[in-house]
Amino acid sequence: MNFLRRRLSDSSFVANLPNGYMTDLQRPDSSTSSPASPAMERRHPQPLAASFSSPGSSLFSSFSSAMKQTSQAPLGPMESPGPSTPVVQRPRILLVIDAAHTDWAKYFHGKKVNGEIEIRVEQAEFSELNLAAYVTGGCMVDMQVVRNGTKVVRSFKPDFILVRQHAYSMALGEDYRSLVIGLQYGGLPAVNSLYSVYNFCSKPWVFSQLIKIFHSLGPEKFPLVEQTFFPNHKPMLTAPHFPVVVKLGHAHAGMGKIKVENQHDYQDITSMVAMAKTYATTEAFIDSKYDIRIQKIGSNYKAYMRTSISGNWKANTGSAMLEQVAMTERYRLWVDSCSEMFGGLDICAVKAVHSKDGRDYIIEVMDSSMPLIGEHLEEDKQLMADLVVSKMSQLPMPGGTVPSPLRPWTPQTKPAKPPGQAQLGPPLGQPQPRTPTQGGPRQAQSPQPPRSGSPSQQRLSPQGQQPLSPSSGSPQQQRSPGSPQLSRTSGGSSPNQVSKPGTTLTSQPRPPMQSRSTSQQGEESKKPAAPHPHLNKSQSLTNSLSTSDASQRGTPSEDEAKAETIRNLRKSFASLFSD
């Protein structure tokens, strides 16, 4: 203790203190504990009998304030605030699958994702692409295109895809469904979705969805043309009536469609279906007056009427007159119903024919690969570009923010007990558990069997703050945050020494019992738990200072609290400088 007194009175020791300690010494502290009186020392004998002077008490107050600030600081490394440098986001790569006749880069010029991230457009056809998809690595696309007579070879990882080309055709070498599978394998978002693009690779498969809508809405609201499906040529014996239109396989854009006038021609077409080794559909021929096309791009609707001038039964073949018509609620219902198939179609169009008898028949639905028609081609392409940017802005950012593992740790407080319940102590007649020295590991206390006791057998904690019941049902004894540790068993006494009711132990003097209010008991039940058993000496000192400082506020006996605080500080400094 003499070494500690000389050490604290040394001017070089005070000069080597970090910044903040001297300012605490010069500032008056209202919560500084006064030295313990000799009477209090006699009532509470401790191994350290010497008392400090007033400057030492002020120094302890500065240590307590500094240690408390240290314990309340975040556990992670703190960085000094500096000027924030703008983070440059890499541009998002948009892959547009379309022919080279449309330069999609100019429609995305100046557009940004969330108003701050640039968009880099890569455009190629399915035939110019190859890829490799990984579980965790995404999708790596290889592109080989010819631009202005120059072959461009590039590899990149797209962030979004706009599909404007058919992924499958009956023509030789135009089956790109494997690329759609690879893009879906890499988890890439697209307009329309890759799931719907793959489902649109079969016209009868799409027509089956129209049949569901037909049964749901009825023939009045959703007039669907009558159609028959044959998986191969064998069931194709005859048609119920003529003329009929025979469609071979995945026929689109006017290809693979034949008008059959009679039974003999129908038999000839059946042999062609056998050579094609594919499925076929037949539907009644509609003597149409004009064709109707209702398209939907995002939330924009347009309706067109196309009338053949050349007299061909295919309105999209030869010369035709195209004009825009008003969008009716009937047309809107058709396209909205079809846009819900396959998880949702952002871009779609419904084709129907208007017969000469004034009836409408829905014959087909198209996805994002639909050709654009009319006088508003530029507007429609701009609408598609805006739709893609909107979809890209809704996606989570790649490499999103992950919560830092160095964030401040928030201690979990135990639920407060009801005010009527008191904290339980060791039962009478049981040996007092020994508390190890600070910094050493604590042994887990074995649970004590519950035992009822009369109010006369209740005793107080060393500070007289909480009545202790003679029995405890918890596996580990708890003590109030401001109270000192339980007295160590002296060398001459047996660890199995028991306390009897009515006797007073000299090693554990008890103050007179004081009444406590219900609100004070509730406040103490919300105080943090005791320090962790596996702490070093400095951390134990910090916790002891923090808890002793907290015990000075709201304690019914201020003198006893101050005396206990000084004794705690003496024990802590004696343990700290014992080496």
SULGIQUI-V686961 format. One record per helix or strand. SS is the DSSP state (H for helix, E for strand). FROM is the first residue (numbers start at 1). LEN is the number of residues. If there is no record, write none. Layout:
<<SS:FROM:LEN> <SS:FROM:LEN>>
This chain:
<<H:2:8> <H:11:5> <H:21:6> <H:38:6> <H:54:19> <E:92:6> <E:112:2> <E:117:8> <H:126:3> <E:129:6> <E:138:10> <E:150:7> <E:160:4> <E:168:1> <E:175:1> <H:177:9> <E:189:3> <H:194:6> <H:203:15> <E:224:1> <E:227:4> <E:244:5> <E:257:4> <H:263:14> <E:280:5> <E:288:10> <E:300:9> <E:320:6> <H:329:10> <H:341:3> <E:347:9> <E:360:7> <H:377:18> <E:424:1> <H:455:3> <E:459:2> <E:467:3> <H:518:8> <H:537:15> <H:558:19>>
